[in-house]
Amino acid sequence: MSHVKFGSGTVKAVKDGGKDYEVTVEFDRVGQKKMFASFAKLKKV
């Protein structure tokens, strides 16, 4: 995956958070981040 601010990374987990999905991504430059899918603006690469 790719994120505008954090760069490229690998999705490690996806958890159903009710109204949205919580995505855990291990980014190459900044380490692990948890974010909601609707706000993350992740792009498949």
MARSEZA-927794 format. One record per residue: residue number from 1; residue in three letters; x, y, z of N, C-alpha, C, CB in turn. Coordinates in steps of 0.2 Angstrom, whole numbers. Glycine has a CB too. Layout:
N
  seq  type    npx    npy    npz   capx   capy   capz    cpx    cpy    cpz   cbpx   cbpy   cbpz
  NUM   Ala      X      Y      Z      X      Y      Z      X      Y      Z      X      Y      Z
...
REM end
This chain:
45
  seq  type    npx    npy    npz   capx   capy   capz    cpx    cpy    cpz   cbpx   cbpy   cbpz
    1   Met      4     -6      0      0      0      0      4      6      0     -5      0      6
    2   Ser      1     12     -2      5     18     -2      1     23      1      7     20     -9
    3   His      4     28      5      0     33      9      4     39      7      0     32     17
    4   Val      0     45      6      3     51      4      8     54      9     -3     56      4
    5   Lys      7     53     15     12     56     20     17     51     22      8     58     26
    6   Phe     15     44     23     20     39     26     23     35     21     16     35     31
    7   Gly     21     35     15     25     32     10     22     24      9     32     31     11
    8   Ser     26     20      7     24     13      5     25      9     12     28     10      0
    9   Gly     20      4     12     20     -1     18     16     -7     16     17      3     24
   10   Thr     16    -11     21     12    -18     20      6    -18     26     17    -24     21
   11   Val      0    -20     23     -5    -21     28     -4    -27     32    -12    -21     24
   12   Lys     -4    -26     39     -3    -32     43    -10    -34     46      1    -29     49
   13   Ala    -15    -30     47    -21    -32     50    -27    -28     48    -21    -33     57
   14   Val    -33    -30     47    -39    -26     46    -44    -29     51    -41    -27     39
   15   Lys    -47    -24     55    -51    -26     60    -58    -22     59    -48    -24     67
   16   Asp    -63    -25     60    -70    -22     59    -71    -18     65    -75    -27     58
   17   Gly    -72    -11     64    -73     -7     69    -80     -5     70    -68     -1     69
   18   Gly    -85     -8     67    -92     -6     67    -94     -2     61    -93     -2     73
   19   Lys    -92      5     62    -94      9     56    -89     10     51    -95     16     59
   20   Asp    -83      7     53    -77      8     48    -72      2     50    -73     15     49
   21   Tyr    -67      1     46    -62     -4     47    -56      0     49    -60     -8     40
   22   Glu    -53     -4     55    -46     -1     57    -41     -5     54    -46     -2     65
   23   Val    -36     -2     50    -31     -5     46    -24     -4     50    -31     -2     39
   24   Thr    -20     -9     51    -14     -8     54     -9     -9     48    -12    -14     59
   25   Val     -5     -4     47      0     -4     41      7     -4     44     -1      1     36
   26   Glu     12     -8     42     19     -7     43     22     -3     38     22    -14     45
   27   Phe     24      3     39     27      8     34     34      7     34     25     15     35
   28   Asp     37      7     28     45      7     28     48     12     32     47      7     20
   29   Arg     46     18     31     50     24     34     48     26     42     49     30     30
   30   Val     41     25     43     39     27     50     37     22     55     33     32     49
   31   Gly     37     15     52     35     10     57     27      9     56     37     11     64
   32   Gln     25      6     62     18      3     62     13      9     64     17     -2     67
   33   Lys      8     10     60      2     14     61     -4     11     61      3     20     56
   34   Lys     -9     13     65    -16     11     65    -20     17     62    -18      8     72
   35   Met    -25     16     58    -29     21     55    -36     18     53    -25     25     49
   36   Phe    -41     22     52    -47     20     49    -47     20     42    -53     24     52
   37   Ala    -49     15     38    -49     15     31    -52     21     28    -53      8     29
   38   Ser    -57     23     30    -61     29     26    -56     35     27    -67     30     29
   39   Phe    -52     36     31    -48     42     32    -41     41     30    -48     44     39
   40   Ala    -39     35     29    -32     33     27    -30     35     20    -31     26     28
   41   Lys    -34     35     16    -32     36      9    -27     32      6    -31     44      8
   42   Leu    -27     26      8    -22     21      5    -23     19     -2    -22     15     10
   43   Lys    -18     18     -5    -18     16    -12    -14      9    -13    -15     22    -17
   44   Lys    -18      5    -17    -14     -2    -18     -9      0    -24    -20     -7    -21
   45   Val     -3     -3    -22      2     -3    -27      5     -9    -30      8      1    -24
REM end
